[in-house]
Amino acid sequence: MKSLTLTIVCTLMLSLLSACDSLQRTAARVIPVLELADPDLAADPVICDPAFSGPEPTVDCVIDEISCGTIIEANSSVGSNNWGDDFYRGIYCTPESHDYDNAPEAVYRLTIPPSMMATVQLDSNCVDLDVAGIMWGDEDVCPKLGQLLHVCEMDTSRGGGTIQMSAVDTPTQYLVAVDGKNGESGNYRLSVSCHRYR
């Protein structure tokens, strides 16, 4: 009997939780395991309308500098449209094709201090955006299709994702890109946290 009562109570609670986004997010803060079931519950939702503004690319494709502790809310439509499926597959970011060719990518320059690990979190509940981190040391131009690149991390999860990048003995520069599946662009939140790992 206790088992049946507990099952009924749990079913009712889950039904209630699925009915309201804000209630789901509150529950996820109290019951962290819910975030594992749906990562979108981990962060407050991004405002979808109106479109956030942002700076235009300054060097070839880079919109702005970011660093440890940065939190940005922006719209990917302000980016350039240099990278697509062939580019990401060619530098081994992902073997998948998601029609990135028709979406502008918002690209940021991140310099990680020595002996640090940076975690970049993308929240994009408005449209399905992905995040990539490419090790790139040239401050004057951005990489192009066909160039040999050694390090790329990409998360193609629905509605955002997380990537990790590191620096060993010297500061290391990465380009962090927010790009849209199926040509989409929209509002997002990008946050950078760092910790010493060696």
Buried (B, 14 or more C-beta within 10 A) or exposed (E): EEEEEEEEEEEEEEEEBEEEBEEBBEBBEEEEEBBEEBBBBBBEBBEBEEBBEBEEBEEBBBBBEBBBEBEBBBBBBBBBBBBBBEBBBBBEBBEEEBEBBBBBBBBBBBBBBEEBBBBBBBBBBBBBBBBBBBBBEEEEEBBEEEEEBEBBBBBBBBBBBBBEBBBEEEEBBBBBBBBBBEBBBBBBBBBBEBEEEE
